[in-house]
Amino acid sequence: MNLKQMTYFVAVAEELHFGRAAERLDMAQPPLSRQIKQIETELGVLLFNRGRNAITLTQAGERLFERVQSILTQIEDAKLEVRRIGQGAEGRLRIGFVGSSTFGLLPNIIKSFRANYRDVNLSLMPMNNAQLHRTLVRREIDVAFARPALQDSEFLTRQLAEEALVAAAPDTLETARRGVVTLAEIADTNLILYPEFPRPSYADFVLENLERRGVEITKRVFTMDLQTALSLVAIGEGTCIVPASVASAARNGVRFLDLAPALDLTTLSINHRIDEQSVHVRNFINIAQSVARKTI
């Protein structure tokens, strides 16, 4: 029994009248009667008791009516679900992000997307740049927030924001000027860098930045992520150079200081595969850019 025959059967079962069922289906009665007979022949059962003035369902017909109604409902639900996913109203979006992005644009982007697409399930996964690159290549994530941008000919990258770098320093650090630390003072402390592996990474961006200004860092402490780096700063293990947005969240034992002279700006980018056709990714990118423009 095919889908069209199921529709014919349900119409007759609901109307219990071939004439009314045929009118409802916008077809002649004889072809409808032949279709029902064909179903009965195929199944080897009688589905309708055909009386002179009325027809009724047999027990087999009643059971088939229940099952076919359920099947047709599931098919309609599947069509609706697929259509909503195709329109971006439902589905799943997998987002990878560097830890520092959670202090800046990312929270507002996520809030805005959820407000507009409540039924899209978001999977949020913190990663470093190397992990973002690898998982995006493998299609294990759909969108990546990276710092700096991911370099790959298969990726489309959009810059969302630029921001200054500041020093996260222990609150016990003595500086010559209030609220400012010099690069020379940074060089005299342990410089906490992240991530340690894999490289190159944000750590190399910081080191190259300092090297261009003639600052040699001999005391280096590597750790795996921003949160661990800030924890080490809080207990006095050294200083860490972070994006300015990180300073928006107060942390016990840490104070954020401007750098003198200033270092190059750091950029937050959003990345996805060039061949990505998902409407969810397109909607998310549009919202991310809109939020970024309003924030600047």
C-alpha positions in Angstrom: 0.0 0.0 0.0 1.5 3.3 -1.1 1.0 6.8 0.4 -1.8 7.7 -2.0 -3.7 4.5 -1.3 -3.4 5.3 2.4 -5.0 8.6 1.8 -7.8 7.0 -0.2 -8.4 4.4 2.6 -8.5 7.0 5.4 -11.0 9.1 3.4 -13.4 6.2 3.0 -12.9 5.1 6.6 -13.7 8.5 7.9 -16.7 9.2 5.6 -18.0 5.6 5.6 -19.4 6.4 2.2 -17.7 6.0 -1.2 -19.5 8.9 -2.8 -18.6 11.4 -0.1 -15.1 10.1 0.1 -14.7 10.4 -3.7 -16.0 14.0 -3.6 -13.6 14.9 -0.8 -10.7 13.5 -2.8 -11.9 15.2 -6.0 -12.1 12.0 -7.9 -14.8 9.8 -9.4 -16.3 7.0 -7.3 -15.4 4.0 -9.5 -11.6 4.5 -9.4 -11.8 5.0 -5.7 -13.7 1.7 -5.2 -11.1 0.0 -7.4 -8.3 1.3 -5.3 -9.9 0.1 -2.1 -10.5 -3.3 -3.6 -6.9 -3.4 -4.7 -5.7 -2.7 -1.1 -7.9 -5.5 0.2 -6.6 -7.9 -2.5 -3.0 -7.0 -1.7 -3.5 -7.4 2.1 -5.7 -10.5 1.7 -8.4 -9.1 4.1 -11.8 -7.4 3.9 -11.5 -3.9 5.2 -15.2 -2.8 4.8 -18.5 -4.4 5.4 -20.5 -3.2 2.4 -24.2 -3.1 3.1 -27.1 -1.9 0.9 -27.4 1.4 2.7 -24.2 1.8 4.6 -20.6 0.5 5.0 -18.7 -0.2 8.2 -15.1 -1.0 9.0 -14.2 -4.6 9.8 -12.0 -5.4 12.7 -9.1 -5.6 10.3 -10.2 -2.3 8.8 -10.4 -0.6 12.2 -6.8 -1.7 13.1 -5.5 -0.6 9.7 -7.3 2.8 10.1 -5.5 3.3 13.5 -2.1 2.4 12.0 -2.5 4.4 8.8 -3.7 7.5 10.7 -0.6 7.3 12.8 1.7 6.9 9.8 0.1 9.8 8.0 0.5 12.0 11.1 4.1 11.1 11.4 4.7 11.9 7.7 3.1 15.3 8.1 5.1 15.9 11.3 8.3 14.9 9.4 7.5 17.3 6.5 6.8 20.1 9.0 10.0 19.4 10.9 12.2 19.2 7.8 10.6 22.4 6.4 11.3 24.2 9.7 14.9 23.0 9.7 15.3 24.1 6.1 13.9 27.5 7.0 16.3 27.8 10.0 13.5 27.6 12.7 14.6 24.3 14.1 17.7 22.1 14.1 21.2 22.2 15.5 24.1 24.6 15.4 27.6 23.6 16.7 29.7 26.5 17.8 33.4 26.4 18.8 35.0 29.3 20.5 38.2 30.6 22.2 37.8 31.3 25.9 38.5 35.0 25.6 35.4 35.5 23.4 33.1 34.8 26.3 34.1 38.1 27.8 33.2 40.1 24.7 30.8 39.7 21.9 30.0 36.0 22.1 27.4 36.2 25.0 25.4 38.9 23.3 25.5 37.0 20.0 24.2 33.9 21.6 21.5 35.7 23.5 20.4 37.5 20.3 20.3 34.2 18.3 18.3 32.4 20.9 15.8 35.2 21.0 15.3 34.9 17.3 15.5 31.1 16.8 14.4 29.6 20.1 13.9 26.1 18.7 17.5 25.7 17.3 19.6 23.7 19.6 23.0 25.3 20.2 26.1 23.2 21.1 28.8 25.4 22.6 32.4 24.0 22.8 35.4 25.9 24.1 38.6 25.2 22.1 41.9 26.7 21.2 42.6 27.8 17.7 44.2 24.6 16.6 41.3 22.6 17.8 38.9 25.0 16.1 40.7 24.5 12.8 40.8 20.8 13.1 37.1 20.3 14.0 36.0 22.8 11.4 37.9 20.8 8.7 36.3 17.6 10.0 32.8 19.2 10.0 32.5 18.5 13.7 31.5 22.2 14.3 29.7 24.6 12.1 31.1 28.0 13.3 34.3 29.0 15.0 35.1 32.1 17.0 38.9 32.4 16.8 41.6 34.7 18.0 43.5 35.3 15.7 41.6 34.3 12.5 41.9 30.8 11.2 44.1 30.5 8.1 42.7 28.0 5.6 41.7 28.4 1.9 38.6 26.4 2.7 37.3 28.8 5.3 35.5 32.0 5.1 36.6 34.5 7.8 34.9 37.6 9.0 36.4 40.0 11.5 34.0 40.9 14.2 36.0 43.2 16.5 39.4 44.6 17.2 40.5 45.3 20.8 43.6 46.4 22.7 45.7 44.1 24.8 46.1 44.7 28.5 48.0 43.1 31.3 46.3 40.9 33.9 48.6 41.3 36.9 48.6 40.2 40.5 47.0 42.8 42.7 50.3 42.9 44.6 52.3 44.1 41.6 54.0 47.4 42.2 54.1 49.7 39.1 55.6 53.1 38.5 52.3 54.6 37.3 48.8 53.8 38.6 46.8 51.7 36.2 49.7 51.3 33.7 52.5 48.7 33.5 55.4 49.1 31.1 56.7 46.4 28.8 60.0 46.5 30.7 58.1 45.7 33.9 56.3 42.9 32.2 59.7 41.5 31.1 60.9 41.4 34.7 58.0 39.1 35.8 57.0 35.6 34.8 54.9 36.0 31.6 52.0 33.5 31.7 51.2 32.4 28.1 48.5 30.2 26.7 47.9 27.8 25.1 51.0 25.7 25.5 50.1 23.3 22.8 49.5 23.1 19.9 51.5 26.0 18.3 51.4 28.6 16.7 48.7 30.1 18.8 47.7 33.2 20.7 50.8 32.8 22.8 52.9 33.3 19.7 50.9 36.4 18.8 51.8 37.9 22.1 55.5 36.9 22.0 55.9 38.2 18.4 54.2 41.4 19.4 56.6 41.9 22.3 59.6 41.0 20.1 58.8 43.7 17.5 59.1 46.2 20.4 62.4 44.9 21.4 61.1 43.2 24.6 62.8 39.8 25.3 60.8 37.5 27.6 63.1 35.1 29.4 60.7 33.9 32.2 57.8 32.1 30.5 55.1 30.1 32.1 52.9 28.2 29.7 49.4 26.9 30.5 46.6 25.5 28.5 43.8 28.1 28.6 42.8 31.6 29.7 41.0 30.6 32.8 44.0 28.7 34.2 46.3 31.6 33.2 44.1 34.0 35.2 44.1 31.6 38.2 48.0 31.6 38.1 48.0 35.4 38.0 45.6 35.6 41.0 48.0 33.5 43.1 51.0 35.7 42.1 52.7 33.5 39.6 53.2 36.2 37.0 51.4 38.5 34.6 49.4 37.6 31.5 48.6 39.7 28.4 44.9 39.4 27.5 42.3 41.1 25.3 40.8 44.2 26.9 37.4 42.6 27.1 38.6 40.1 29.7 39.0 43.1 32.1 35.2 43.5 32.0 34.9 40.6 34.6 36.4 41.4 38.0 38.5 38.6 39.5 39.9 38.3 43.0 43.6 38.8 43.2 43.8 40.2 39.6 43.9 43.8 38.4 44.0 44.8 34.8 46.5 47.4 33.6 47.1 49.3 30.4 50.4 48.5 28.6 53.0 51.2 27.8 53.7 51.3 25.0 50.6 49.7 23.6 50.8 46.4 21.6 49.1 45.6 18.4 45.3 45.1 18.5 43.9 41.6 18.7 41.0 40.6 16.5 38.1 38.3 17.1 36.9 36.5 14.0 34.0 34.2 13.1 34.9 31.4 10.7 33.0 28.7 8.7 33.6 26.5 5.7 33.2 28.1 2.3 31.0 25.2 1.2 28.7 25.5 4.2 25.2 25.9 2.9 23.2 25.7 6.2 20.6 28.3 6.7 21.4 28.1 10.4 25.0 29.2 9.8 23.8 32.0 7.5 21.4 33.2 10.2 24.0 33.0 12.9 26.6 34.9 10.9 24.1 37.7 10.1 23.2 38.1 13.8 26.9 38.0 14.8 27.8 40.8 12.4 24.7 42.8 13.5 25.6 42.5 17.2 29.3 43.4 16.4 28.3 46.5 14.5 26.1 47.7 17.3 28.9 47.1 19.8 31.6 49.0 18.0 
